[in-house]
Amino acid sequence: MNNKILVTGGAGYIGSHTCIELHQAGYDIVVYDNLSNSSYEAINRVSKLIGRPIEFIKGDVRNSELLKQVFATHQFFGVIHFAGLKAVGESVAKPLKYYNNNVSGTITLLNVMKEYNVNNFIFSSSATVYGDPDILPIDETSARSCTNPYGQSKLTVEHILEDLAVSDNNWNLIVLRYFNPVGAHLSGQIGEDPNDIPNNLMPYISQVAVGKLKQLSIFGNDYLTVDGTGVRDFIHVTDLAQGHVAALNYLQQQAVVKENGSDQKSSVGFLPINLGTGKGTSVLELVTAFIEVTKQPVAYQFAERRAGDVASCYASADKAKDILNWEAKLSITDMCEDTWRWQSRNPNGYSINI
C-alpha cells in the first residue's frame, strides 16, 4: 500500500506535531509550506526528533504550477491539508486575504489532486463552524454557522467538499473539526510559536509566565458557567496529531476493502469528525491548573466579553472513537507541563534564544 503523504502547512504548530506521529506510524511524508506563519526551524527539529531528514518544499497552495511539479514527482496516497490562515481578529480586518488563502488555496489544491488522481484528503477544520451551539456536547450533526471570516472560510471549504463528494464518488474527504489545541511535544523541542501577540489562550498564559508579557486578560467573568469564565474543550496537540494518523489509517483500510471488492460502497465521501476530549474546562480553571502544575505566577485581570465569544463549547467525541478508534488520552496537567517545558526552554520560540 502506498504510504506517501503530502502535508501542506506541515511546518506549523499542528502540522509539525502530526509529522512526528505520521513518521512513527510508518508514513513517508513530504512537507509543503510557504512559511508565512511558521518556521523552517520546526522542520529541522522534527527531522532531529525522528532521526531522518524530511523532504521540504517551500510553496504556496495557490501556486498550481508548483503543486503540479510536486504531484508529478511523487506518488501520494493522500493529502493532509493544514495550510491556512487562522487569526480571527485578522480575518475580520482582512477578509479577502483569508478567503483567498483558505478557500482559493484549497480549491487549487483539490484541482491538482484530481488531475493526478489522488482522492484521499484530510482537511483541517475547526469547531468555529458550529458558531454558538444550541446543545452541548456538540456532535457532528449540530447546526453550522460562523461569526467571523476565519470560521466562514473553514465552513465554505466544508461546503465545497460536500458538493465535491456528491459530484464524484471517488473522493474520500475526512473533515476533522478541532476544538482547542494546546500543549507541546514531550521533548520540549517543538510547540506553539505565534507571531507577535498570541491569539490563543495557552501561549498567552505561558508567555506571561516566562516574562514576555505582563498579564493575561480573561474576557468575561459573567457567563453562565462554573466560574463565570468561558468553557472550552482543550485538547493536547499530540492527541490531535494522532487523530490525523487514525484518519489516515481509516482511509488506508477503506482502500484495501475497495481493492478487494468486498464492499459495495465506492468511497468514504464527505465525513466530518470532531476531535476533542468531550470535556469542558473553563478559562479560569486552565489558568489555575497552569499555575499549580508549573509553580509559576501568572498575573491576570478580568476584562469585558469579546464580541463573538460563546459561553461554552465542547465536543461529543463519540464518532471519532466509533469510526477512527481514536480518543484523547492526555490531561490538562499534561497540557500545562508540556507547554511550560516548551516555553521555558524556548522563551523566544523558534528564534535564536538569547
Buried (B, 14 or more C-beta within 10 A) or exposed (E): EBBBBBBBBBBBBBBBBBBBBBBEBEBBBBBBBBBEBBBBBBBBBBBEBBEEEBBBBEBBBBBBEBBBBBBEEBEBBBBBBBBBBBBBEBBBEBBEBBBBBBBEBBBBBBEBBBEBEBBBBBBBBBBBBBBEBEEBBBBBEBEBBBBBBBBBBBBBBBEBBBEBBEEEEEBBBBBBBBBBBBBBBBBBBBBBBBEEEBBBBBBBBBBBBBEBBEEBEBBBBEBEBEEBBBBBBBBBBBBBBBBBBBBBBBBBEBBEEBEEEEEEEEBBBBBBBBBBBBBBBBBBBBBBBBBEBBEBEBEBEBEEEEEBBBBBBBBBBBBBBEBBEBBBEBBBEBBBBBBBBBBBBBBEBBEEEE
